[in-house]
Amino acid sequence: MLSVAEAQARILADLVPTGPELVSLAESWGRIAVADIAARLDNPPADMSAMDGYAVRAEDCAPGNVLSLVGEGPAGHPFPGRVGSGETVRLYTGSVVPQGADAILIQENARQDAERVTVAATPGVGQHIRRRGQDFARGEMVVPAGRALTARDIGLVAAANHAWVAVRRRPVVVILSTGDEIALPGDPVAPGGIANSNTPMLAALVRACGGEPVMLPAARDTAPDIARLAQGIETADLLLTVGGASVGRYDLVQQGLERIGLTVDFWKIAMRPGKPLMHGRIGRVPVLGLPGNPVAALVCGLIFALPAIRALAGHQERCLPEDRAILGGDLPENDRRADYLRATLSRAPDGSLVATAFDRQDSAMLHILASSQALILRPPFAPPARAGESCRVVRLDTLSI
């Protein structure tokens, strides 16, 4: 059986990010910029007033001086003239500062009477003026290639006057569940059957990772049906199968996919939950076979499918980050498989993060998984651990998954 780290490395080794596509700025959140994005204009595009007040020459503004009001320049309507000696122009936040002015006399420090403005306090030269290009200059790179665009980035790119951006195409991930017992959620469930939780759950994971899920109907437990449903995946970027990857009589995913060209890299890992994990290729399409038990399917999805989809989408950070916590309860020694224990999180009186494993870790118990806020990571052959000892965790409460 492969270690988790080796399995991750082999899955990620030959994945190539998707190509570029042009999308509107409104659709670019979370997408990966494929090239540096440069500003198309200066920001601000001119010297602008940062406050409501009056454009003045600072040398004219001794307290008590009276200035002649010669006009106004609301935001978007610049004053066309020049501020001369003893003159002022009424401005507002975002107004262009007219020629001749070198400061803003804020309205709190002035008194206007018809076309006369009396100075109450002297502004410094340049005070309350946002200089042209102060934020960024035309041609300056505002977002580097490889960045996942945040709301902050999108605001910056919009200010740089881009309506469209080149980003990585969302990876197309085909999801194929297997099993005669599988029924569509909401449909009648036959005796011995079960509602298909894996496909919609993994589709949500794919979307959260930046991919585009394609959900196939559940395949019957026959090699020909598995092969039939998996045909036509040559345009996909990844095939995720769920179930049928173990060694039982009806675990026929490998046999079915071999009919359409599957070559297998590995199919066992030293991990709990999730020993029967398969990796291979059908032509250019990577294949990842997840366990059928829903908890194992999602945990393996987080540890293996998530990094693969993020790699295809062009993310630099692929695997989930780990954190440190202290154990909220004792744990027994571990065997040769790495354990990913579902756990709750709390805070100790000193503020330390406390991870407490659920007593039941059955890989079919979705209720416990949904209630989990973290996975406690236990390496192979870990000795017994006591409450209060340090442990490694992957936090689920900070993920949108």
Disulfide bonds with the S-S distance in Angstrom:
none
